[in-house]
Amino acid sequence: LPPTAAFPAHWAPNAMVFYDQEQFPSRYRSGVFIAFHGSWNRAPYAQGGYNVVFQPLAGDRASGSCEIFADGFAGAVKSPDKAEHRPSGLAVGPDGSLYVSDDVRGRIYRIVYRGGSEGGAAKFTP
């Protein structure tokens, strides 16, 4: 069977949540957000993950490629023992905001839409 969606090796998806709210632009409705905890064994390739991606859906199937929605969690060094933050859980609030838990610092971050451009990944700033 062909995969429903494909992601880079060793990114370590830890959580996903379906988004059907209206706070974010319309392109984010009827899709799924996925938290990638980050890799530790991609050598000789650079470590990857440490982000939240959005996978659009058409019905119950992936529709197109995923896109990085929020990035910068790892900080300057993408390495498991040096990552400043590692996304590990997701939830959607009643107002449509996206909550991301961090299992390095034990914090929960809230992502809200404030208007503006329809494109580009949100940058993580604690």
Secondary structure, 3 states (H helix, E strand, C coil): CCCCCCCCCCCCEEEEEEECCCCCCHHHCCEEEEEECCCCCCCCCCCCCCEEEEEEEECCEECCCCEEEEECCCCCCCCCCCCCCCEEEEEECCCCCEEEEECCCCEEEEECCCCCCCCCCEECCC
